[in-house]
Amino acid sequence: MYCWEALQQQNYTWWIERLRMAFGRFDLNRLDHFIGFVRTYEVPAQAKTAVNGQYQPGGGDAFFEAARKASGIAVIADDLGPQHPK
């Protein structure tokens, strides 16, 4: 799990540098499990099942806009399901 609040306070520098490195090495890059940048399902470490987990927001649009502005990197993502859980 990433602490998106802390990453946002640092203008997503860690992620932006990671993307720059990847895009500098390869012609195409794929961000698997893209929905994880929008939301994640958090389960307490001591939980025996995931039934009491909760969705937490990811970096979302703010992260991708910061990455685009800082590096010119544009990402295209497939919508593989609903963004908001039921």
C-alpha atoms as one frame of an Amber mdcrd trajectory, in Angstrom:
protein
   0.000   0.000   0.000   1.262   3.446  -0.884   0.656   6.426   1.359  -0.817
   8.668  -1.331  -1.170  11.629   1.046   2.584  11.609   1.710   3.334  11.120
  -1.999   1.081  14.063  -2.858   2.868  16.278  -0.312   6.095  15.481  -2.182
   4.467  16.225  -5.573   4.574  12.494  -6.386   8.337  12.785  -6.950   9.007
   9.094  -6.194   6.426   7.890  -8.729   7.373  10.469 -11.352  11.028   9.431
 -11.185  10.008   5.780 -11.390   7.941   6.493 -14.515  10.754   8.549 -16.072
  13.148   5.654 -15.549  10.745   3.136 -17.091   9.882   5.341 -20.074  13.571
   6.116 -20.574  14.400   2.430 -20.893  11.503   1.084 -22.922   9.441   2.274
 -25.872   6.174   1.148 -24.296   5.232   0.657 -20.674   2.177  -0.938 -19.157
   0.803  -0.005 -15.755  -0.911  -3.203 -14.677  -3.790  -3.011 -12.240  -4.402
   0.609 -13.122  -7.385   0.769 -10.758  -4.828   0.636  -7.918  -3.883   4.198
  -8.815  -7.529   5.185  -8.298  -8.419   3.100  -5.252  -7.160   0.181  -3.201
  -8.815  -2.273  -0.844  -7.221  -2.067   2.574  -7.483  -4.993   4.990  -6.205
  -4.795   8.579  -3.063  -6.925   8.992  -4.566  -8.896  11.873  -7.780  -9.726
   9.976  -8.434 -13.398   9.240 -10.602 -12.477   6.217 -11.014  -9.421   4.001
 -14.682  -8.936   4.942 -13.911  -5.869   7.085 -11.640  -4.221   4.550 -12.340
  -0.761   3.186 -11.642   1.019  -0.075  -9.107   3.814   0.175  -8.415   6.457
  -2.473  -5.252   6.278  -4.568  -3.440   9.085  -6.341  -6.048   9.311  -9.098
  -6.290  12.246 -11.469  -4.082  14.475  -9.307  -1.202  12.008  -9.598  -1.468
  11.559 -13.356  -1.817  15.295 -13.940   1.302  15.947 -11.822   3.204  13.257
 -13.750   2.136  14.724 -17.086   3.128  18.262 -16.077   6.469  17.198 -14.594
   7.610  14.866 -17.327   5.291  15.049 -20.308   4.423  11.388 -19.782   0.894
  10.594 -20.839  -0.780   7.372 -19.783  -3.678   5.671 -21.496  -5.629   3.201
 -19.382  -8.285   0.617 -20.098 -11.426   0.792 -18.010 -11.677  -2.816 -16.871
 -14.475  -2.291 -14.417 -16.375   0.192 -12.294 -14.323   2.854 -10.572 -16.539
   2.931  -7.525 -17.352  -0.150  -5.490 -20.953  -1.037  -4.865
